[in-house]
Amino acid sequence: MSGIVAAYGPFDSAVGERMLQRLAHRGPDGSGTRQVGEAWLGSQHLAIVDLETGGQPVSGGAGDLWLVGDGEIYNHRRIRQELGADRFRTRSDMEAALHLFEDLGVSAFERLWGTFALVVAGADGRFAVARDVLGIVPLYWARRDGTVLFASELKAFDEDWRSAAEPFPPGHAWTPEDGLVAGPAAPGGAPVLLKSRAPHEEPPAWVFDALRETLVRAVQRHLDVDVPVGILLSGGVDSSIVTAVAARLAAEQGRPTLPTFAVGLEGSSDLAAARRVAEHVGTAHHELVYTAEDAIALVPQVIAELESFEPTLVHSAVPNYLVSRLAQEHVRVVLAGEGADELFAGYTHYGRHDTGEALHEDLVATIEGMHIGGLQRVDRVAAAHGLEPRLPFLDLDVVELALALPPAWKLTGPDRPAKWLLRRTFDGWVPDEVLWRPKEQFGQGTGMNEVLRAHFEAAVTEQELRQEAGRLDPPIPTREALAYFRMFTEALPGVDAQRTVGRWPEA
């Protein structure tokens, strides 16, 4: 994780320096800028791979092509082997992306495996921007008067630019010559495996083996860093599985005991479950107990960092902020369980579907919208504490396999609770009382939902909601949401919430 700013066209570098300073939290390991022809590049760098020479902007060998980027390129070693190690001056994964672009142009971005937002500029006028297909790494852009600006967060833009800012579309590239260029389609267009199986049939054993092996390989990739790494252990099924896999890999590889981090109100179910998992798999567990007053006082700051006011995101962002603050004292990278609910139908509202086809359409739509939903929460809250979040469930191998399976297997029933496929896959890895624990959203399990809803509903009257609900379409639905919207507009004046904030999720 880093913070990037870039401009193409007429641009005052002083504006870029201001924008970069607002992203200082994303990159505590250094700041760098470069004017390259008509382009300006800036980076606040968080060092995860190649701590000594991996700073940004990254230059090609001749010094005429430069790159700033956020995220990680997981196949950078393979790219190095293909291109020849003699071309490289550093071990940085971003240098691999730069040299590949040097050879292939925009089509190079389709060869990258990872999570990324990249900007490349050349002295010969070349300029290109790209974002990963799921939008795991954030990127916004704004266009005005012949200039195009890019930044990792909305707050980076000067106030007079904010009304033009909007999310850069995931899975796309942009060049001045060709405009937006669509890359590979997001995975999951249609299930392709085991179509001859009836929905009620038991999956063959190899399905569970394939799911297990694919997730284990993803966790192994995400552990490949040069800095201390830990796990955000909420006590839910997903983070518990990630913890169990990572702890087993660490033991097999002779790595130090991994730390885990959990937070909650006194007596919360998440804290108890996290303790049980940590004891079972043998991690160095850290926890924080906070009060309702602590959580309420944090909400304005969390909304400013989150760059959203959607209540379910706020509910989960507050404990996420606290657990990230706890983790920051010990590690630089954290693994999290985000994405499993969207792949295996873990949320309650998926239970309304009675056909696999309808469920699959809903899952794919949710995954396509995660970049302005759950992924935004994960990124912003970690970034506020100089952490890089890594999400094994959203590794493209895992996503493609999960969405290729018969979606009817993800429907709930009397003997098939939500995410039963995933739970069965890791039977024995996690204590049964946690593995088969009913789904609770992070804010619910930590006790946040009720605390925040009651307090902020009381801060707004029904008359105020009727008067102000129409400021957005669809209308602001609750008094609590209006309270958060007011904090959002105060923290980020000028931002067009209609263009930048995800829609209200279904209950």
Residue pairs with C-beta under 8 A, 6 or more apart in sequence:
1 26
1 27
1 46
1 48
1 70
1 71
1 137
1 379
1 382
1 383
1 387
1 388
1 389
2 26
2 27
2 43
2 44
2 45
2 46
2 56
2 68
2 69
2 70
2 152
3 20
3 23
3 24
3 25
3 26
3 27
3 43
3 44
3 70
3 151
3 152
3 153
3 156
3 383
4 23
4 41
4 42
4 43
4 44
4 56
4 68
4 69
4 70
4 117
4 119
4 139
4 150
4 151
4 152
5 16
5 19
5 20
5 23
5 40
5 41
5 42
5 43
5 68
5 149
5 150
5 151
5 152
5 156
6 39
6 40
6 41
6 42
6 68
6 119
6 121
6 129
6 149
6 150
6 151
7 15
7 16
7 39
7 40
7 147
7 148
7 149
7 150
8 38
8 39
8 121
8 127
8 147
8 148
8 176
9 38
9 146
9 147
9 148
10 145
10 146
10 147
11 40
11 147
11 149
13 33
13 35
13 40
15 158
16 33
16 40
16 42
17 33
17 42
18 158
19 42
19 149
19 151
19 156
19 157
19 158
20 31
20 33
20 42
20 43
20 44
20 156
22 153
22 155
22 156
23 44
23 151
23 152
23 153
23 155
23 156
24 31
24 44
25 44
25 383
25 384
25 385
25 386
26 44
26 46
26 70
26 152
26 153
26 383
26 386
27 43
27 44
27 45
27 46
27 386
28 44
28 46
28 386
29 45
29 46
29 47
29 51
29 55
30 44
30 45
30 47
30 55
30 56
31 42
31 43
31 44
31 45
32 42
32 43
32 45
32 55
32 56
32 57
32 68
33 40
33 41
33 42
33 43
33 57
34 40
34 41
34 42
34 57
34 66
34 121
36 66
36 121
36 122
36 123
37 121
37 122
37 123
37 124
37 125
37 127
38 125
38 127
39 119
39 121
39 127
41 57
41 66
41 67
41 68
41 119
41 121
42 57
42 68
43 56
43 57
43 68
43 69
45 54
45 55
45 56
46 332
46 386
46 388
47 54
47 55
47 226
47 227
48 72
48 225
48 226
48 227
48 332
48 333
48 388
49 72
49 76
49 91
49 92
49 93
49 225
49 226
50 90
50 91
50 92
50 93
50 226
51 226
51 227
53 89
53 90
53 91
53 92
54 90
54 91
54 92
54 94
54 95
56 67
56 68
56 69
56 94
57 66
57 67
57 68
58 66
58 67
58 68
58 69
58 90
58 92
58 94
58 95
58 98
59 65
59 66
59 98
60 66
60 98
60 99
60 102
61 87
61 89
64 122
64 123
64 124
65 98
65 101
65 102
65 120
65 121
65 122
65 123
65 126
66 98
66 120
66 121
66 122
67 94
67 95
67 97
67 98
67 101
67 118
67 119
67 120
67 121
68 118
68 119
69 94
69 97
69 116
69 117
69 118
69 119
70 116
70 117
70 118
70 137
70 138
70 139
70 152
71 114
71 115
71 116
71 117
71 132
71 136
71 137
72 93
72 114
72 115
72 116
72 388
72 390
73 79
73 93
73 94
73 96
73 97
73 112
73 113
73 114
73 116
74 93
74 113
74 114
74 221
74 224
75 111
75 112
75 113
75 114
76 92
76 93
76 95
76 96
76 97
76 114
77 96
79 96
79 97
79 99
79 100
79 111
80 88
80 96
83 96
83 99
83 100
83 103
87 99
88 95
88 96
88 99
89 95
93 114
94 118
97 108
97 112
97 116
97 118
98 120
100 108
100 111
100 112
101 108
101 109
101 120
101 128
104 111
105 126
105 128
106 128
106 130
106 173
106 175
106 178
106 181
109 118
109 128
109 130
109 173
109 183
110 183
110 184
112 130
112 132
113 396
114 132
115 132
115 134
115 136
115 137
115 391
115 394
116 130
116 131
116 132
116 137
117 129
117 130
117 131
117 132
117 137
117 138
117 139
117 152
117 168
118 128
118 129
118 130
118 131
119 127
119 128
119 129
119 150
120 126
120 127
120 128
120 129
121 127
127 175
127 176
128 173
128 174
128 175
129 139
129 141
129 150
129 168
129 173
129 174
129 175
130 172
130 173
130 174
130 183
131 137
131 139
131 168
131 169
131 170
131 171
131 172
132 170
132 171
133 170
133 171
133 183
133 184
133 185
133 186
133 187
133 396
134 170
134 171
134 186
134 367
134 370
134 371
134 375
134 394
134 396
134 399
135 167
135 169
135 170
135 171
135 370
135 371
135 372
135 375
136 371
136 375
136 379
136 391
136 394
137 379
138 152
138 153
138 167
138 371
138 375
138 376
138 379
138 380
139 150
139 151
139 152
139 167
139 168
140 150
140 151
140 152
140 153
140 154
140 156
140 157
140 165
140 166
140 167
140 168
140 500
141 148
141 149
141 150
141 151
141 165
141 166
141 168
141 174
142 148
142 149
142 157
142 161
142 162
142 164
142 165
142 166
143 149
143 164
144 161
144 164
148 174
148 176
149 157
149 161
149 165
150 168
151 157
151 165
152 383
153 307
153 380
153 383
154 162
154 165
154 307
154 492
154 495
154 500
155 304
155 307
155 492
157 165
157 494
159 493
159 494
160 494
161 494
162 492
162 493
162 494
162 495
162 496
163 494
163 495
163 496
165 495
165 496
165 499
165 500
166 496
166 499
166 500
167 371
167 372
167 500
168 174
169 180
170 186
170 368
170 371
171 182
171 183
171 184
171 185
171 186
172 180
172 181
172 182
172 183
173 180
173 181
173 183
174 180
174 181
175 181
186 364
186 367
186 368
187 396
187 399
187 400
187 403
188 360
188 363
188 364
188 367
188 399
188 400
188 403
188 404
189 364
191 356
191 360
191 403
191 404
191 405
191 406
191 407
192 404
193 404
193 405
193 406
194 203
194 204
194 207
194 405
194 406
195 406
197 203
197 406
199 356
199 406
199 408
199 409
199 411
203 405
203 409
203 421
207 405
207 421
208 421
208 424
208 425
210 401
211 401
211 402
211 421
211 422
211 425
212 425
212 426
214 395
214 397
214 398
214 401
215 241
215 245
215 392
215 393
215 398
215 425
216 245
216 249
217 397
218 392
218 393
218 395
218 397
218 398
219 242
219 245
219 246
219 249
219 335
219 392
220 249
221 392
221 395
222 333
222 335
222 390
222 391
222 392
222 395
223 229
223 246
223 249
223 250
223 255
223 335
225 332
225 333
227 331
227 332
227 333
228 259
228 330
228 331
228 332
228 333
229 258
229 331
229 332
229 333
229 334
229 335
230 258
230 259
230 260
230 261
230 327
230 330
230 331
230 333
230 334
230 335
231 239
231 242
231 243
231 246
231 258
231 259
231 260
231 261
231 283
231 334
231 335
231 336
232 239
232 260
232 261
232 262
232 320
232 323
232 324
232 327
232 334
232 335
232 336
232 337
232 389
233 239
233 240
233 243
233 260
233 261
233 262
233 274
233 277
233 278
233 283
233 285
234 262
234 270
234 274
234 323
234 337
234 442
234 445
234 446
235 262
235 264
235 269
235 270
235 271
235 272
235 273
235 274
235 275
235 276
235 277
235 434
235 445
236 270
236 273
236 337
236 437
236 439
236 440
236 442
236 445
237 337
237 340
237 346
237 419
237 422
237 423
237 430
237 434
237 435
237 437
237 439
238 337
238 338
238 339
238 340
238 341
238 346
238 393
238 422
239 336
239 337
240 273
240 274
240 277
240 337
240 430
240 434
240 435
241 337
241 340
241 422
241 426
241 429
241 430
242 335
242 336
242 337
242 392
242 393
243 258
243 260
243 277
243 278
243 281
243 283
243 335
244 277
244 280
244 281
244 426
244 429
244 430
245 392
245 426
245 429
246 258
246 335
247 257
247 258
247 281
247 282
247 283
248 281
248 429
249 255
250 256
250 257
250 258
251 282
257 282
257 283
257 284
258 283
258 284
259 283
259 284
259 285
259 286
259 327
259 330
259 331
260 274
260 277
260 278
260 283
260 284
260 285
260 286
261 285
261 286
261 287
261 288
261 323
261 326
261 327
261 330
261 334
262 270
262 271
262 274
262 275
262 278
262 285
262 286
262 287
262 288
262 323
263 270
263 271
263 287
263 288
263 289
263 290
263 319
263 322
263 323
263 326
263 446
264 270
264 271
264 287
264 289
264 290
264 319
264 445
264 446
264 447
265 289
265 290
265 291
265 292
265 295
265 446
265 447
265 448
265 451
266 289
266 291
268 445
268 446
268 447
269 440
269 445
270 319
270 440
270 442
270 445
270 446
271 287
271 289
271 446
273 433
273 434
273 437
273 445
274 285
274 287
275 285
275 287
276 431
276 433
276 434
277 430
277 431
277 434
278 285
279 285
280 430
280 431
281 429
281 430
286 326
286 327
286 330
287 326
288 322
288 323
288 326
290 322
292 447
292 451
292 455
294 322
295 318
295 319
295 322
295 448
295 451
295 452
296 451
296 452
296 455
298 318
298 321
298 322
299 314
299 318
299 452
299 456
299 484
299 487
300 487
300 490
300 491
301 321
302 314
302 317
302 318
302 321
302 381
303 309
303 314
303 484
303 487
303 488
303 491
304 487
304 491
304 492
305 317
305 321
305 380
305 381
305 383
305 384
306 313
306 314
306 317
306 376
306 377
306 380
306 381
307 376
307 380
307 488
307 492
307 495
307 500
307 501
308 314
308 372
308 376
308 377
308 488
308 501
308 502
309 481
309 484
309 485
309 487
309 488
309 497
309 501
310 373
310 481
310 484
310 501
310 502
310 504
310 505
311 452
311 453
311 478
311 480
311 481
311 484
312 441
312 443
312 505
313 373
313 374
313 376
313 377
313 502
314 452
314 484
315 441
315 442
315 443
315 444
315 448
315 449
315 452
315 453
316 377
316 441
316 442
316 443
316 448
317 377
317 380
317 381
318 443
318 448
318 452
319 442
319 443
319 446
319 448
320 377
320 378
320 381
320 442
321 381
321 384
321 385
324 334
324 381
324 382
324 384
324 385
324 387
325 385
327 334
327 385
327 387
328 385
328 386
328 387
331 387
332 386
332 387
332 388
333 387
333 388
333 389
333 390
334 382
334 387
334 388
334 389
334 390
335 389
335 390
335 391
335 392
336 378
336 389
336 390
336 391
337 391
337 393
338 374
338 375
338 378
338 389
338 391
338 393
338 394
339 370
339 391
339 393
339 394
339 398
339 399
340 346
340 393
340 419
340 422
341 347
341 419
341 439
342 363
342 366
342 367
342 370
342 374
343 363
343 367
343 393
343 398
343 399
343 402
343 403
344 402
344 410
344 418
344 419
344 421
344 422
345 359
345 363
345 410
345 411
345 412
345 418
345 419
346 418
346 419
346 439
347 418
347 439
347 441
348 418
348 439
349 505
349 506
349 507
350 359
350 362
350 363
350 410
350 412
350 418
351 412
351 418
353 359
353 362
353 411
354 411
355 408
355 411
356 406
356 407
356 408
356 409
356 410
356 411
357 407
359 407
359 408
359 410
359 411
360 403
360 407
363 403
363 407
363 410
364 403
366 373
367 399
367 403
369 502
369 503
372 500
372 501
372 502
373 502
373 505
375 391
375 394
376 502
378 389
378 391
379 389
382 388
382 389
392 398
393 399
405 421
409 421
410 419
410 421
412 418
412 420
417 423
417 436
417 438
418 439
419 439
423 435
423 436
426 435
427 435
429 435
441 449
442 448
443 449
443 452
452 480
453 480
456 479
456 480
456 483
456 484
457 478
457 479
457 480
457 483
459 479
459 483
460 479
460 480
460 482
460 483
461 479
462 479
464 479
464 482
465 476
465 478
465 479
465 482
468 476
468 482
468 485
469 475
469 476
469 477
469 482
471 485
472 485
472 497
472 498
473 498
474 503
474 504
476 482
476 485
477 504
481 504
485 497
488 495
488 497
488 501
489 495
489 497
